[in-house]
C-alpha cells in the first residue's frame, strides 16, 4: 500500500484533521516527536500574534497503540485555540448572521486565493476561501510529514533545513555538523549567530515599515542510495514530486535542486558531476551540481533543494482592491498575519520532503511491517554498493 494523507479543517474552525494511510506497523512514534515538530513550525521572529496563542495540542484518534503504529490509518487532530470565539461565524449548522457578516470578506487580497477561489466556488463571502486556503492547514501537513520523517529515520535517512536568505539578507548554508545542529535549533533556522542577528534586523525593519518579507530555505537529505524514484514515467520522477510538494506550500514560488537555475548559465562540461574510481573498488563524485538527483532518481549524493517564498500578501498597509459586492475601489481586506514566515515554511518544507521520499520508498520496497521495509531497503542498499565491483 502506498502512503497518502488527507486533511480537513479551517483556519479558525475547531481544528485541523489528518488521516495518514499506508504506514507500516511497528513504527515508533512518540508524542514528543510530534510536539517538537509543531513547536518548530511556530518558531521565528516576525511571526504574528496568532503564534503566541496557538499551542497546537495534538490528539491521536487511531492507528497508534503504545507508541507503535498498528498498520491501520493514523488519525490525528490539532485544535485551534480560538475555536470557541469563532463558532458563531463558522458553525457547520447554525451560524449567527450578525457575527458572520462582521467577519465577511468582500475585498480580495492580491496574492491570496481570495479572488480565484470565490470565482471557482461561487462564494459571495471570501471567508470560505480564506479559511481553507490559509497556511494554518500546514500544521496538519507538518504532523503527517513528521511521521514520515520518523519512518525515514529508521532507514538511516536524515532531513535537515536551514534558512539562507530573508528579504535582501543572505547567509551561507551550514558547513559542518555543528552548524547544522545550530540551524535546526535556531528560531530563524540560522547556522550562525551572526546570521540570526542580521535576519532579525531585517525583519525588525520590515515590521517598522509595516511590510512583509520572503526568503529562501535550503533542505538537505542524506542517507539515500542511488535509484529511489523512477525515470519510466513523468509522474514518478522524484524531482518532479519533490518540487510539486514544496510548491504546494502557501507562498512558495520557486524550487531548485542542486545548482538549479545557475546550471542554465554553464557549459555542459562544468554543469555535470564526473564519476571517478575511489581507489577502493567503488566510485565517487567530486562535485554535486545535480543536488543528488539525476533522471528523476537519487544518485547516492546528498539531496540539496532550495525553495523561494514570496512575502506574505496579508499586509498591514493593504494593496488596492475592489469590493465585489458593489464594484467600488477599496483597499484589500486586512487580516492578522506574519511579517515573515520563512523559518516556519522551512519546517513545513522538511515535512513535505520527508513525506514525498517516504512515499517513494514505500512504493518501491513495500512492506506491511517496519522490519520488512528495513530489510528490503538494506538489501537494496547493499546491492547498490556492489555495483562497481561487478557483482550482484
C-alpha positions as CSV (number, residue, x, y, z in Angstrom):
1,X,0.0,0.0,0.0
2,X,1.3,3.4,-0.9
3,X,1.5,6.3,1.6
4,X,-1.1,9.1,1.4
5,X,-2.8,11.6,3.6
6,X,-5.9,13.7,3.6
7,X,-6.7,16.7,5.7
8,X,-9.8,18.7,6.7
9,X,-10.4,21.7,8.8
10,X,-10.4,25.5,8.7
11,X,-8.1,28.2,10.0
12,X,-10.5,29.4,12.7
13,X,-12.7,26.3,12.9
14,X,-12.5,23.6,15.5
15,X,-9.1,22.5,14.3
16,X,-7.3,20.5,11.6
17,X,-7.6,16.8,10.9
18,X,-5.3,14.4,9.1
19,X,-5.7,10.8,8.2
20,X,-2.4,9.0,7.2
21,X,-2.8,5.7,5.4
22,X,-0.1,3.2,4.4
23,X,2.2,3.4,7.4
24,X,3.9,0.1,8.2
25,X,3.1,-1.5,11.5
26,X,5.7,-1.2,14.3
27,X,7.0,2.3,13.6
28,X,7.8,4.1,16.8
29,X,6.1,7.4,17.2
30,X,6.3,9.5,20.4
31,X,4.2,12.4,21.5
32,X,7.4,14.4,21.9
33,X,8.4,13.8,18.3
34,X,5.1,15.3,17.0
35,X,5.0,18.2,19.6
36,X,8.6,19.2,18.8
37,X,7.9,19.4,15.1
38,X,4.7,21.5,15.7
39,X,6.6,23.8,18.1
40,X,9.4,24.4,15.5
41,X,6.7,25.3,12.9
42,X,5.5,28.1,15.3
43,X,9.1,29.5,15.6
44,X,10.6,32.6,14.2
45,X,10.9,36.3,14.9
46,X,8.3,38.1,12.9
47,X,5.5,35.7,13.4
48,X,2.1,37.2,14.1
49,X,0.0,37.3,17.3
50,X,-1.6,34.0,16.5
51,X,1.6,32.0,17.0
52,X,1.7,33.3,20.6
53,X,-1.8,32.0,21.1
54,X,-1.7,28.6,19.4
55,X,-0.4,25.6,21.4
56,X,-1.2,23.0,18.7
57,X,-2.5,20.5,21.1
58,X,-2.5,17.2,19.2
59,X,-4.8,14.2,19.7
60,X,-4.4,10.8,18.2
61,X,-7.7,9.1,17.1
62,X,-6.4,5.7,15.9
63,X,-3.6,3.8,14.2
64,X,-1.2,4.1,17.2
65,X,-1.0,2.0,20.3
66,X,1.6,2.1,22.9
67,X,3.8,4.4,20.8
68,X,3.8,2.0,17.8
69,X,1.8,2.2,14.6
70,X,-0.6,-0.7,14.1
71,X,-0.9,-0.6,10.3
72,X,-4.3,1.0,10.4
73,X,-4.8,4.5,9.2
74,X,-3.3,7.0,11.6
75,X,-5.9,9.7,12.6
76,X,-4.9,12.9,14.3
77,X,-6.3,16.3,15.1
78,X,-4.8,19.6,16.2
79,X,-7.2,22.1,17.8
80,X,-7.4,25.8,17.1
81,X,-7.0,28.0,20.2
82,X,-9.8,30.5,19.2
83,X,-12.3,27.9,18.1
84,X,-14.9,29.0,20.6
85,X,-14.7,32.6,19.7
86,X,-15.2,31.8,16.0
87,X,-18.0,29.3,16.4
88,X,-20.8,31.8,15.8
89,X,-19.1,32.6,12.5
90,X,-18.1,29.1,11.3
91,X,-20.6,26.7,13.0
92,X,-21.4,23.9,10.5
93,X,-25.2,24.2,11.1
94,X,-26.1,27.4,13.0
95,X,-24.0,30.5,12.1
96,X,-25.0,33.8,13.7
97,X,-26.0,36.2,10.8
98,X,-24.6,39.2,12.6
99,X,-21.3,37.6,13.5
100,X,-20.9,36.1,10.1
101,X,-21.5,39.4,8.4
102,X,-18.9,41.1,10.6
103,X,-16.3,38.6,9.5
104,X,-17.2,38.5,5.9
105,X,-14.6,39.3,3.2
106,X,-15.7,41.2,0.1
107,X,-12.4,42.8,-0.9
108,X,-10.0,40.2,-2.2
109,X,-6.3,40.4,-1.1
110,X,-3.9,40.4,-4.0
111,X,-1.6,37.4,-3.8
112,X,-4.1,35.3,-1.9
113,X,-6.6,32.6,-3.1
114,X,-9.5,35.0,-2.3
115,X,-10.5,36.1,-5.8
116,X,-9.9,33.0,-7.9
117,X,-11.4,30.9,-5.1
118,X,-14.5,33.0,-5.0
119,X,-15.0,32.7,-8.8
120,X,-14.3,28.9,-8.7
121,X,-16.8,28.1,-6.0
122,X,-19.3,30.9,-6.3
123,X,-18.7,32.3,-2.9
124,X,-20.0,35.8,-2.2
125,X,-18.2,35.9,1.1
126,X,-14.5,35.0,0.6
127,X,-14.2,33.9,4.2
128,X,-15.0,30.5,2.9
129,X,-11.9,30.6,0.7
130,X,-9.5,32.1,3.3
131,X,-10.4,29.6,6.0
132,X,-9.3,26.6,3.9
133,X,-6.5,28.3,1.8
134,X,-4.8,29.6,5.0
135,X,-1.3,28.3,5.8
136,X,-2.8,27.2,9.1
137,X,-3.5,23.9,7.1
138,X,0.2,23.2,7.1
139,X,0.1,22.3,10.8
140,X,-1.6,19.0,9.7
141,X,0.9,18.6,6.9
142,X,3.7,19.0,9.4
143,X,2.3,16.3,11.7
144,X,1.8,13.9,8.8
145,X,5.3,14.7,7.4
146,X,6.8,14.2,10.8
147,X,5.6,10.6,10.9
148,X,7.1,10.0,7.5
149,X,10.4,11.5,8.8
150,X,10.4,9.0,11.7
151,X,10.0,6.2,9.1
152,X,13.0,7.6,7.1
153,X,15.0,7.8,10.3
154,X,14.5,4.0,10.8
155,X,16.1,3.6,7.3
156,X,19.1,5.9,8.1
157,X,17.8,8.8,6.1
158,X,18.1,12.3,7.6
159,X,16.3,15.5,6.5
160,X,17.5,18.9,7.7
161,X,16.7,22.5,6.8
162,X,18.3,26.0,7.0
163,X,17.1,29.5,6.1
164,X,19.6,31.0,3.6
165,X,18.0,34.4,3.0
166,X,15.4,36.7,4.3
167,X,14.5,39.7,2.3
168,X,17.7,41.1,0.8
169,X,19.9,39.5,3.5
170,X,21.7,36.3,2.6
171,X,23.5,33.6,4.7
172,X,25.8,30.7,3.7
173,X,24.3,27.2,4.2
174,X,25.6,25.2,7.1
175,X,29.1,23.9,6.5
176,X,29.6,21.5,9.4
177,X,27.5,19.2,11.7
178,X,27.8,21.8,14.4
179,X,26.3,24.4,12.1
180,X,23.5,22.1,11.0
181,X,22.6,21.4,14.7
182,X,22.6,25.1,15.3
183,X,20.3,25.7,12.3
184,X,17.8,23.1,13.4
185,X,17.7,24.6,16.9
186,X,17.6,28.3,15.8
187,X,14.3,30.2,15.9
188,X,15.2,31.6,12.5
189,X,16.8,28.5,11.1
190,X,20.3,30.0,11.1
191,X,23.5,28.1,11.5
192,X,25.4,31.1,12.9
193,X,24.5,33.7,15.5
194,X,25.8,36.5,13.3
195,X,23.3,35.5,10.5
196,X,20.5,35.4,13.0
197,X,21.2,38.9,14.1
198,X,21.2,40.1,10.5
199,X,17.9,38.4,9.8
200,X,16.4,39.7,12.9
201,X,17.4,43.3,12.0
202,X,15.9,42.9,8.5
203,X,12.6,41.6,9.9
204,X,12.5,44.3,12.6
205,X,12.9,46.9,9.8
206,X,10.0,45.4,7.8
207,X,7.8,45.4,10.9
208,X,8.5,49.1,11.5
209,X,7.7,49.8,7.8
210,X,4.5,47.7,8.0
211,X,5.9,45.4,5.4
212,X,6.3,41.6,4.9
213,X,9.4,39.6,3.8
214,X,10.0,36.4,1.9
215,X,13.2,34.4,1.6
216,X,14.8,31.2,0.7
217,X,15.4,28.0,2.6
218,X,17.6,25.0,1.9
219,X,16.8,21.4,2.5
220,X,19.4,18.6,2.8
221,X,18.7,14.8,2.7
222,X,21.4,12.3,3.4
223,X,21.5,8.5,3.6
224,X,19.6,7.7,0.3
225,X,21.1,5.1,-2.0
226,X,21.0,5.6,-5.8
227,X,17.8,4.7,-7.6
228,X,15.0,6.0,-5.3
229,X,12.4,7.4,-7.7
230,X,12.0,6.4,-11.3
231,X,12.6,7.6,-14.9
232,X,9.9,5.5,-16.6
233,X,7.0,7.9,-16.3
234,X,6.8,11.7,-15.8
235,X,4.8,11.4,-12.6
236,X,7.2,9.0,-10.9
237,X,10.2,11.2,-11.2
238,X,11.3,12.1,-7.7
239,X,12.5,15.6,-8.6
240,X,9.1,16.5,-10.0
241,X,7.3,15.1,-7.0
242,X,9.5,17.0,-4.6
243,X,9.1,20.2,-6.5
244,X,5.3,19.7,-6.5
245,X,5.1,19.1,-2.8
246,X,7.2,22.2,-2.0
247,X,5.3,24.4,-4.4
248,X,2.1,23.4,-2.7
249,X,3.2,25.2,0.5
250,X,1.5,28.6,0.6
251,X,3.8,31.3,-0.6
252,X,6.4,29.1,-2.3
253,X,7.1,30.5,-5.8
254,X,10.2,28.7,-6.9
255,X,12.1,25.4,-6.3
256,X,15.5,24.3,-7.5
257,X,17.5,21.1,-7.0
258,X,21.3,21.3,-6.7
259,X,22.7,24.4,-8.6
260,X,19.3,24.8,-10.2
261,X,18.9,27.9,-12.3
262,X,22.7,28.6,-12.2
263,X,23.2,25.5,-14.4
264,X,21.5,27.2,-17.3
265,X,24.4,29.6,-17.4
266,X,27.2,27.0,-17.5
267,X,28.6,24.8,-20.3
268,X,27.8,21.1,-20.0
269,X,31.4,20.3,-19.1
270,X,31.0,22.5,-16.0
271,X,27.4,21.7,-15.1
272,X,27.6,17.9,-14.6
273,X,29.3,15.8,-11.9
274,X,32.0,13.5,-13.2
275,X,32.2,9.9,-11.9
276,X,35.6,8.6,-10.7
277,X,37.0,5.5,-9.1
278,X,37.5,6.0,-5.4
279,X,40.6,3.7,-5.2
280,X,38.7,1.2,-3.1
281,X,36.8,-0.6,-5.8
282,X,33.9,1.8,-5.7
283,X,33.1,5.2,-7.3
284,X,33.0,8.8,-6.1
285,X,31.9,12.3,-7.2
286,X,33.9,15.4,-6.5
287,X,31.0,17.8,-7.1
288,X,27.3,17.8,-6.6
289,X,25.8,20.3,-9.1
290,X,22.9,17.9,-9.6
291,X,21.9,18.1,-6.0
292,X,21.7,14.3,-5.6
293,X,19.1,13.8,-8.4
294,X,19.7,12.5,-11.9
295,X,17.0,11.3,-14.3
296,X,14.2,11.6,-11.7
297,X,16.1,9.4,-9.2
298,X,18.5,9.8,-6.4
299,X,22.2,9.2,-7.3
300,X,23.6,8.5,-3.9
301,X,24.8,12.0,-3.2
302,X,23.3,14.5,-0.7
303,X,20.0,15.8,-1.9
304,X,20.0,19.6,-2.0
305,X,16.8,21.5,-2.6
306,X,16.1,25.2,-2.3
307,X,12.7,26.8,-2.1
308,X,11.8,30.5,-2.5
309,X,9.0,32.0,-0.5
310,X,7.3,35.3,-1.6
311,X,6.5,38.0,1.0
312,X,3.2,37.2,2.8
313,X,0.4,39.0,0.9
314,X,-1.6,39.8,4.1
315,X,-0.4,43.4,4.6
316,X,-0.9,46.0,7.3
317,X,-1.0,48.6,4.6
318,X,-3.2,46.8,2.1
319,X,-2.9,47.0,-1.6
320,X,-5.7,48.3,-3.9
321,X,-8.7,46.0,-4.4
322,X,-12.3,46.1,-5.4
323,X,-15.4,45.4,-3.2
324,X,-17.0,42.5,-5.2
325,X,-20.4,43.2,-3.6
326,X,-20.7,46.7,-5.2
327,X,-17.8,47.0,-7.6
328,X,-16.2,50.0,-5.8
329,X,-12.5,50.5,-5.4
330,X,-11.3,49.9,-1.9
331,X,-8.2,48.6,0.0
332,X,-7.9,44.9,0.3
333,X,-9.2,43.1,3.4
334,X,-6.9,43.2,6.4
335,X,-6.4,40.0,8.4
336,X,-4.0,39.2,11.2
337,X,-0.7,37.8,9.8
338,X,3.0,37.4,10.0
339,X,5.8,39.8,8.9
340,X,7.9,36.9,7.9
341,X,7.2,33.1,8.0
342,X,10.3,31.7,6.1
343,X,11.6,29.8,9.1
344,X,8.2,28.2,9.6
345,X,8.0,27.4,5.9
346,X,11.3,25.7,6.2
347,X,9.9,23.3,8.8
348,X,6.9,22.6,6.6
349,X,9.3,22.0,3.7
350,X,11.2,19.4,5.8
351,X,7.9,17.7,6.5
352,X,6.8,17.7,2.8
353,X,10.1,16.4,1.5
354,X,10.0,13.7,4.2
355,X,6.6,12.7,3.0
356,X,7.5,12.5,-0.7
357,X,10.7,10.5,-0.1
358,X,9.0,8.1,2.4
359,X,6.1,7.6,-0.1
360,X,8.6,6.8,-2.9
361,X,10.4,4.4,-0.8
362,X,7.2,2.7,0.4
363,X,6.1,2.3,-3.3
364,X,9.4,0.9,-4.3
365,X,10.0,-1.5,-1.5
366,X,6.6,-2.2,0.1
367,X,6.3,-3.9,3.5
368,X,3.4,-4.0,5.9
369,X,5.8,-4.0,8.9
370,X,8.7,-1.7,9.6
371,X,11.1,-4.6,9.9
372,X,10.1,-5.9,6.4
373,X,10.7,-2.4,4.9
374,X,14.0,-2.0,6.6
375,X,15.2,-5.5,5.5
376,X,14.3,-4.8,1.8
377,X,15.8,-1.3,1.9
378,X,19.0,-2.5,3.4
379,X,19.3,-5.4,0.9
380,X,18.8,-2.9,-2.0
381,X,21.4,-0.5,-0.4
382,X,23.9,-3.4,-0.1
383,X,23.3,-4.4,-3.8
384,X,23.9,-0.8,-4.8
385,X,27.3,-0.8,-3.1
386,X,28.4,-3.9,-5.0
387,X,27.6,-2.4,-8.5
388,X,31.1,-1.1,-9.0
389,X,32.7,-4.4,-8.1
390,X,30.8,-6.2,-10.9
391,X,28.9,-8.4,-8.5
392,X,25.1,-8.6,-7.9
